[in-house]
Each structure stands twice: as C-alpha cells, then as structure tokens.
Amino acid sequence: MPGLYLLLLALSATGLALLDAHFRLAFWAQPARTAFAVAAATAFFLVWDAVGIAAGIFVKGDSPLLLGVDLAPHLPLEEPVFLAFLSYLAALLHAAALRRRAPHAGDGSKGAS
C-alpha cells in the first residue's frame, strides 16, 4: 500500500507530540530551542545522506510502502520525515533523561547539611 510508511511515521510523530505535551519535555517546554534542534539535526542528516548517496553507499530500495515521490535520486519523500522524527525522538529522550536526573523539590536533597 503506497504511503503506508509515511502514514505510520505521521502517527508515530503524533504519539511523540502527545507525550511531549503531557510531560512538557521538549517542544512544549521550549518550542524555539526544540524546533531549531530538530531542524538542525534533520539538515545535518540530510547532508549525511547526500554524501552517502553521492558515494554510492546509500541507495533507495523498492518498497510498496513508499509513496513513490523522490526529492532527489535515491532520496524518497519519507527520508526527511523520518530524520525529523528521529531527531524529535532524540530531543524527547534527552529532555526526559535530564528531568529524571534533576532533584525533586521538597525531597530534602537541596540545602541539607
């Protein structure tokens, strides 16, 4: 079914956004910083892909799940969407890890001698 992969990426990203909104981890806590980080990481990985494609390392396989739209040779439309999803997931995991390490207010860990 063409487009199924893109649909599943969109559904997964929606799930991440809902978790982010509930726990206020990344985008919902700092929208500008998160948007910049996701955009920068996505751009970095797109350049990485372009270098890999030019070197003949990365090639697009045939899959009935892809929409069939190529942004460049061997670069399907789904690739930047996946890279943005991956970058957003990394931002959420990083924010969750930082929150887990932060001391909780009122637990006696700050200011106790």
RAFEN-V712902 format. One record per residue. RES is the residue in one small letter. SS is DSSP state (h for helix, s for strand, l for the rest). BURIAL is + if it has 9 or more other ideal C-beta (glycine too) atoms within 8 Angstrom, else -. Layout:
RES&SS&BURIAL  RES&SS&BURIAL
This chain:
m&l&-  p&l&-  g&l&+  l&h&-  y&h&+  l&h&+  l&h&-  l&h&-  l&h&+  a&h&+  l&h&-  s&h&+  a&h&+  t&h&-  g&h&-  l&h&+  a&h&+  l&h&-  l&h&+  d&h&+  a&h&-  h&h&-  f&h&-  r&l&-  l&l&+  a&l&+  f&l&+  w&l&-  a&l&-  q&l&-  p&h&-  a&h&-  r&h&-  t&h&+  a&h&+  f&h&-  a&h&+  v&h&+  a&h&+  a&h&-  a&h&+  t&h&+  a&h&-  f&h&-  f&h&+  l&h&+  v&h&-  w&h&-  d&h&+  a&h&+  v&h&-  g&h&+  i&h&+  a&h&-  a&l&-  g&l&-  i&l&-  f&l&-  v&l&-  k&l&+  g&l&-  d&l&-  s&l&-  p&l&-  l&l&-  l&l&+  l&l&+  g&l&-  v&l&-  d&s&+  l&s&-  a&s&-  p&l&-  h&l&-  l&s&+  p&s&+  l&h&+  e&h&+  e&h&+  p&h&+  v&h&+  f&h&+  l&h&+  a&h&+  f&h&+  l&h&+  s&h&+  y&h&+  l&h&+  a&h&+  a&h&+  l&h&+  l&h&-  h&h&+  a&h&+  a&h&+  a&h&-  l&h&-  r&h&+  r&h&-  r&h&-  a&l&-  p&l&-  h&l&-  a&l&-  g&l&-  d&l&-  g&l&-  s&l&-  k&l&-  g&l&-  a&l&-  s&l&-
